[in-house]
Amino acid sequence: MHLPARCFAVLLSLCSAMAAALPANRPVAGYTRVAIDTSVGTITVAVDQKRAPRTSANFLTYVDDGRFDGVTFYRAARRRSAPTLGLIQGGIDTDARRSLPPVAHEPTTQTGIRHLDATLSMARPNRPDSAMGNFFITIGPTPTMDARPGYIGYAAFGHVVAGMDVVKKILAVPTCCGSGPMRGQMIVKPIVILRAKRLDGTPKPTRGVKPWLIGLKRPPPK
């Protein structure tokens, strides 16, 4: 059976809205919850491993390896017309020591995960298949991030299920500096991500040396 394009779009919207309403206190099949503990509170997200498997797996590897531990939310992009809406961005920034190989792009036209309020999505340079360890969270619907003819958009792969008050708190902090589309959007005192940890399933860290840990002082034994 073929659905009219308008009906299909409505169906995708309903699916995304249902995902955004996922419970924060228990696991749901097909999703993995991750707690992002920051210096101003905890944000809990649920990544959609069924509809965005590659992007979700990439994000979870960063989590399981501890690559997000000690990095920051460094960008707060507020809309000029509505300063309480926009997005916050965090992750490894330009720290190549923490990076993994880029992940193949999963557009919203493929996954059906649209950029609604509280959507978790991958940041990337201005080219496809280039996302690595930076992500953003939307505050308010952001349809301009969705794929459309001639534009690949960004890879949405989950939703915030708890802690949107923390997300909004980060969006409101003072910003400055930056260049290009990020001009004036860099957080003056970046918000530290103390730890990111999965709440469901078994961690699957990569093997080998963790370059960002080399030279760090370990706490003395108790």
Secondary structure, DSSP 8 states (H G I E B T S, - for coil): ----HHHHHHHHHHHHHHHHT--SSS--TTEEEEEEEETTEEEEEEEETTTSHHHHHHHHHHHHHTTTTT-EEEEEEE-SS-TT-EEEEEE-TT-GGG----B----HHHH-----TTEEEE---SSSS-B-SEEEEEES--GGGS-BTTB----EEEEEEE-HHHHHHHHTS-EE---GGGTT-EEEEEEEEEEEEESSS------S--GGGTT-------
